[in-house]
C-alpha cells in the first residue's frame, strides 16, 4: 500500500523475522531507547509527525523546517496493565506495566483524527485494510469512530491505574471517582420496552459474580432477568448449607435450606407456590435429577446454579425458553468493596454490607428464652430480611421462609 513502517524494538524485530520491512524508532528519531525501554517513542519526530495539521500552512512550514515527516497511521496496543494487576504481580511489576508512550501517541493521533488514522483494537484491522484497498484512504467517519474508541480506552486505562493507587493507599472515597466497565452485551430493551439497555462488567471482578455467569440454554437474558437474578444471588450468598432462593419481580418469594438440594427446592417452592411461577430460581449446589424434575413441573424464567448433572440439564433444557445459567463459584462471598446507587445528577457510595449476627452476639431481653431451633430460625430469617426493602418482615420456620414482606411504609 506504499506505507513505510516505523516500529519499536521488539515489534520491529518480529516484523523483520517475517520478511516485513520496518524502520526501528531509534533509527528514525536518531535517539536510542533508554531507561530500560521507558523512553521509546516520546520524541518530536514521532509526536510532531502525528500532531501537525496537514492543511495548515504554518504547520507545514514548521514540519519542513524541523525535518518532521507526517505519520498517517498509528497502530498501538498498550502494556497489559489490567492483566498484570489481576495476576497478583508485585507493585514493581504493576508499575512497570503502566504505559506512557503508547497512550501519548494514541491520544495525539485521536486528537488529530482528521489527518491520522489510529487503531487500537485488532478487530478493526480488517476494516481499515478494506477501506485502504477499495478507497485508497480511510474515511473521515471511520477515523472519528476510531478516535472515540481511543479516548474511551485510554480513559479506562487511567481509571484502572487510579483505582490501583486508591486501593494501595486505602482511599475508599477519593475526591474524584472514575468507575470503568466493559460491555457484556446489548439488551433488547430495559425495564420497559421503550427503554434501551445494555449489560456491563466491572474491569476488575472476582469469581462468583453474576457478570461471570455462563448461559447454557434458553432465550436471551432480559434486563429484568439480570436485575432479579442479581437480587436473588445476593441473598443466596448468605447461606453455606444447601439452599434455594426463588425470586419474582425483584423480591425473594421463597427460600429454603436443607440437607439436600432437592429438599431445599421443595421448601422454597412451598413457601409461595403461586409467586414462584414464572420466577427465577437460584441454587448453591449442583442441580441433580430429582431437583431438576421438580423444577420442570412449573414455568421458570431463569435457573442458575454452580453446575448441573447431565441428566438434570437434559430435563431442564426440554423447555426451550428457560434460561439456564452456570456460575461455578456461586457460593463465593461477594468481595466487592462498595455499593453504588445513582441519584439524579450524582452517585451514592457506601461500604458493602458484610455484617451478619450470630447467636453469641444476640441479647435476649425477655424472661422467656428462645429454643435452639427458634434461634436458628431467627438467624435464618435475618439472612433474608437483610436483603428485603425496608420496612421488611420475614417469618421463617424450620429453615423455610413462611412469609416475606418488604417495602412496608408503615411500621
C-alpha positions in Angstrom: 0.0 0.0 0.0 3.0 2.2 -0.1 3.4 2.8 3.6 6.8 2.8 5.5 6.6 1.1 8.8 8.2 2.6 11.9 8.3 0.3 14.9 9.8 0.0 18.4 12.4 -2.7 19.1 10.5 -5.9 19.8 7.8 -5.4 17.2 10.4 -4.3 14.6 12.4 -7.5 15.2 9.2 -9.6 14.8 8.3 -7.8 11.6 11.7 -8.3 10.1 11.7 -12.0 11.1 8.5 -12.3 9.0 10.1 -10.5 6.0 8.2 -7.2 6.6 10.4 -4.2 6.1 10.4 -1.8 9.0 12.5 1.1 10.4 13.3 1.0 14.1 12.1 4.0 16.1 15.5 4.8 17.4 16.9 4.8 13.8 14.1 7.1 12.7 14.5 9.6 15.6 18.3 9.4 15.9 17.7 8.9 19.7 18.2 5.5 21.4 15.7 3.7 23.6 16.7 4.3 27.2 15.9 3.7 30.8 15.0 0.0 30.2 12.6 0.9 27.5 10.8 3.6 29.4 11.6 6.1 26.6 10.9 4.8 23.1 8.5 7.0 21.1 8.5 10.2 23.2 10.3 12.3 20.5 9.3 15.4 18.5 9.7 13.5 15.2 7.1 11.0 16.4 4.6 13.2 18.2 5.1 16.1 15.8 4.6 13.8 12.8 1.3 12.7 14.3 0.0 16.1 15.5 0.8 18.6 12.8 -2.2 19.7 10.7 -1.6 18.7 7.1 -3.8 21.5 5.7 -2.3 24.3 7.9 0.4 26.2 6.1 2.2 27.3 9.2 2.2 23.7 10.5 3.6 22.5 7.1 6.4 25.1 7.2 7.4 24.2 10.8 7.4 20.5 10.0 9.6 21.1 7.0 12.0 23.3 9.0 12.2 20.7 11.8 12.6 17.7 9.5 9.3 16.2 10.7 7.5 13.9 8.2 3.8 13.1 8.5 2.8 9.8 10.3 -0.6 8.9 8.9 -1.5 5.7 10.7 -0.9 4.8 14.3 -1.3 1.1 15.4 -0.7 0.6 19.1 -1.6 -1.8 21.8 -0.9 -0.7 25.4 1.1 -2.6 28.1 -1.2 -5.2 29.7 -1.8 -3.2 32.9 -5.1 -4.9 33.7 -3.8 -8.4 33.2 -0.7 -7.7 35.3 -2.8 -6.2 38.1 -5.2 -9.2 38.1 -2.3 -11.7 38.1 -1.3 -10.8 41.6 2.0 -9.3 40.4 4.3 -7.3 42.6 4.0 -3.5 42.9 7.2 -3.1 40.8 5.8 -5.2 38.0 2.5 -3.4 38.1 4.2 0.0 37.9 6.4 -1.1 35.0 3.2 -2.1 33.1 1.9 1.5 33.2 2.3 2.6 29.6 3.4 6.1 29.0 4.5 6.4 25.3 1.6 4.4 24.0 -1.2 6.5 25.4 0.7 9.6 24.4 0.8 8.5 20.7 -2.8 7.3 20.8 -4.2 10.5 22.2 -2.2 12.6 19.8 -3.4 10.6 16.9 -7.0 10.7 18.1 -6.9 14.5 18.6 -5.7 14.9 15.0 -8.1 12.3 13.6 -8.9 14.4 10.6 -5.4 13.7 9.3 -4.4 10.5 11.2 -5.9 7.0 11.4 -5.5 5.5 14.9 -6.1 1.8 15.5 -6.0 0.2 19.0 -8.1 -2.9 18.6 -7.1 -5.8 16.3 -10.8 -6.3 15.5 -10.6 -3.1 13.5 -7.6 -4.1 11.3 -9.7 -5.8 8.7 -12.0 -2.8 8.3 -9.0 -0.4 7.8 -7.3 -2.7 5.3 -10.5 -3.0 3.3 -11.0 0.8 3.1 -7.4 1.3 2.1 -7.7 -1.3 -0.6 -11.0 -0.2 -2.0 -10.9 3.6 -1.4 -7.2 4.2 -1.1 -7.9 6.1 2.2 -9.7 5.7 5.4 -12.9 7.7 5.6 -13.3 10.6 8.0 -16.3 8.9 9.6 -14.2 5.8 10.3 -11.3 8.0 11.6 -13.6 9.7 14.1 -15.1 6.4 15.2 -11.6 5.1 15.9 -10.6 8.2 17.7 -13.6 7.8 20.0 -12.5 4.3 20.8 -9.1 5.5 21.7 -10.3 8.1 24.2 -12.6 5.6 25.8 -9.8 3.1 26.0 -7.2 5.4 27.5 -9.8 6.8 29.9 -10.4 3.3 31.2 -6.7 2.6 31.3 -6.1 5.7 33.5 -9.1 4.8 35.7 -7.7 1.4 36.4 -4.4 2.9 37.3 -6.1 5.5 39.6 -8.1 2.6 41.2 -4.9 0.7 41.9 -3.3 3.7 43.7 -6.5 4.3 45.6 -6.6 0.6 46.7 -3.0 0.5 47.8 -3.3 3.8 49.7 -6.5 2.7 51.4 -8.6 5.5 49.9 -12.2 4.3 49.8 -13.8 7.6 48.8 -11.4 9.6 46.6 -12.1 13.3 45.7 -12.6 12.3 42.1 -14.1 8.9 41.3 -14.0 7.2 37.9 -15.7 3.9 37.5 -15.0 1.8 34.4 -16.9 -1.1 32.9 -16.7 -3.3 29.8 -19.9 -4.1 27.8 -21.0 -7.7 28.0 -24.0 -7.3 25.6 -26.7 -5.1 24.4 -30.1 -6.0 25.7 -33.4 -6.0 23.7 -34.8 -3.3 26.0 -34.7 -2.1 29.6 -37.2 -2.4 32.4 -39.9 -1.3 29.9 -40.0 -1.9 26.1 -39.4 1.8 25.3 -36.1 1.9 27.3 -32.7 1.0 25.7 -30.4 -1.0 27.8 -27.0 -2.8 28.0 -25.2 -5.1 30.4 -21.7 -4.1 31.7 -19.0 -5.8 33.7 -16.5 -4.1 36.1 -13.0 -4.3 34.7 -11.8 -6.0 37.9 -14.2 -8.6 39.3 -13.8 -11.7 41.5 -15.3 -15.1 40.9 -18.9 -15.9 41.8 -20.5 -12.7 40.5 -23.3 -12.6 38.0 -21.2 -11.0 35.3 -19.2 -14.2 35.2 -22.2 -16.5 34.6 -22.3 -18.6 31.5 -25.6 -19.1 29.7 -26.0 -22.7 28.7 -29.5 -22.7 27.3 -32.6 -20.6 26.5 -33.7 -17.2 25.3 -31.6 -14.1 25.6 -31.4 -12.6 29.1 -33.5 -9.5 29.6 -32.8 -6.5 31.8 -35.3 -7.7 34.3 -33.9 -11.2 34.3 -30.5 -9.9 35.1 -31.7 -7.5 37.8 -33.9 -10.1 39.5 -31.2 -12.8 39.4 -28.7 -10.5 40.9 -31.0 -9.7 43.8 -31.5 -13.4 44.5 -27.8 -14.0 44.2 -27.1 -11.5 47.0 -29.5 -13.4 49.3 -28.2 -16.8 48.2 -24.6 -15.9 49.2 -25.6 -15.5 52.8 -26.1 -19.3 53.1 -23.5 -22.0 53.3 -25.8 -25.0 53.6 -27.7 -26.4 50.5 -30.1 -23.5 49.7 -32.6 -22.5 47.0 -33.8 -18.9 46.6 -36.9 -18.1 44.4 -37.3 -14.6 43.1 -40.2 -12.8 41.5 -40.3 -9.1 40.4 -37.1 -8.4 42.3 -38.2 -9.8 45.6 -37.5 -13.2 47.2 -40.7 -15.1 47.4 -39.3 -18.3 48.8 -36.1 -19.5 50.5 -35.4 -23.0 51.8 -32.3 -24.7 53.2 -32.0 -28.5 53.9 -29.5 -31.4 53.8 -30.2 -31.9 50.1 -30.8 -29.5 47.3 -34.0 -31.3 46.3 -35.4 -30.8 49.8 -34.3 -27.1 49.8 -36.0 -26.5 46.4 -39.2 -28.1 47.8 -39.2 -25.7 50.8 -38.6 -22.7 48.5 -41.4 -23.8 46.2 -43.9 -24.5 49.0 -43.1 -21.1 50.7 -45.1 -19.5 47.8 -46.2 -21.9 45.1 -48.1 -19.1 43.3 -45.4 -16.4 43.1 -42.6 -18.8 42.0 -44.4 -19.5 38.7 -42.6 -17.5 36.0 -39.9 -16.6 38.5 -36.2 -17.1 38.9 -34.6 -19.9 40.9 -31.1 -19.9 42.3 -29.3 -22.8 43.9 -25.9 -23.1 45.6 -25.3 -26.7 44.9 -25.1 -28.8 41.7 -28.6 -29.4 40.4 -29.3 -33.1 40.3 -32.0 -35.1 38.6 -34.6 -35.0 41.4 -34.2 -31.3 41.8 -34.5 -30.7 38.0 -37.6 -32.9 37.8 -39.3 -30.8 40.5 -38.2 -27.5 38.9 -39.5 -28.7 35.5 -43.1 -29.0 36.8 -43.6 -25.3 36.5 -42.6 -22.5 34.2 -39.4 -20.7 35.3 -37.7 -17.8 33.6 -34.2 -18.4 34.9 -32.4 -21.2 36.7 -28.8 -20.5 38.0 -26.5 -22.9 39.8 -22.9 -23.8 40.1 -23.5 -26.7 37.6 -25.9 -29.4 36.5 -25.6 -33.2 36.2 -26.0 -34.5 32.7 -29.5 -35.8 33.4 -30.6 -32.7 35.2 -29.5 -30.5 32.3 -31.3 -32.8 29.9 -34.5 -32.4 31.9 -34.4 -28.6 32.3 -33.4 -28.0 28.7 -36.5 -29.7 27.4 -38.2 -26.3 27.8 -36.6 -24.2 25.1 -37.3 -20.8 26.7 -35.9 -21.3 30.2 -32.6 -19.6 30.6 -30.1 -22.0 32.2 -27.1 -20.3 33.7 -23.9 -21.8 35.3 -21.9 -19.8 37.8 -19.2 -22.1 39.1 -18.3 -20.1 42.3 -21.9 -19.1 43.1 -21.4 -19.6 46.8 -18.3 -17.5 47.0 -18.8 -14.4 49.2 -19.1 -11.1 47.3 -15.9 -9.2 48.0 -17.0 -6.0 46.2 -15.7 -3.2 48.3 -18.6 -0.8 47.8 -22.2 -0.4 46.7 -23.2 2.4 44.5 -26.6 3.9 43.8 -27.3 6.5 41.2 -29.3 9.6 42.1 -30.3 12.5 39.8 -27.0 14.2 39.0 -24.9 12.1 41.3 -23.9 8.9 43.0 -24.3 7.5 46.5 -21.4 5.3 47.6 -21.2 3.1 50.7 -19.2 0.2 52.0 -20.7 -3.2 51.1 -22.7 -4.7 54.0 -20.9 -7.8 55.2 -22.3 -8.0 58.7 -24.4 -10.9 60.0 -25.2 -11.6 63.6 -24.5 -15.0 65.2 -26.2 -16.4 68.3 -23.5 -15.3 70.6 -24.0 -11.7 69.7 -27.7 -11.6 70.4 -29.0 -10.5 73.7 -32.4 -11.9 74.9 -34.2 -9.2 76.9 -37.3 -11.2 77.7 -37.9 -13.7 80.5 -38.7 -16.4 78.0 -35.6 -17.8 76.3 -35.8 -19.0 72.6 -35.1 -22.6 72.0 -32.2 -23.6 69.9 -34.5 -24.3 66.9 -36.1 -20.9 67.3 -32.7 -19.2 67.4 -31.7 -21.0 64.2 -34.9 -19.8 62.5 -34.3 -16.3 63.7 -30.8 -16.3 62.2 -32.2 -17.9 59.0 -34.8 -15.1 58.7 -32.1 -12.5 59.4 -30.2 -13.5 56.3 -33.3 -12.9 54.2 -34.6 -9.7 55.8 -31.2 -8.1 55.3 -32.0 -8.0 51.6 -35.7 -7.1 51.9 -36.5 -3.4 51.2 -37.4 -1.5 54.4 -39.6 -1.8 56.2 -39.1 -5.6 55.9 -40.5 -8.5 57.8 -39.6 -12.2 57.3 -41.3 -15.1 59.0 -39.4 -18.4 59.0 -39.7 -21.9 60.5 -37.5 -25.0 60.0 -35.2 -23.3 57.6 -38.0 -22.2 55.3 -39.5 -18.8 54.6 -43.1 -18.6 55.6 -43.7 -15.0 54.7 -41.6 -12.2 53.2 -42.9 -8.7 53.4 -40.8 -5.8 52.1 -41.3 -2.2 51.3 -43.9 -1.7 54.1 -44.3 2.1 54.5 -46.0 1.8 57.9 -44.4 0.2 60.9 
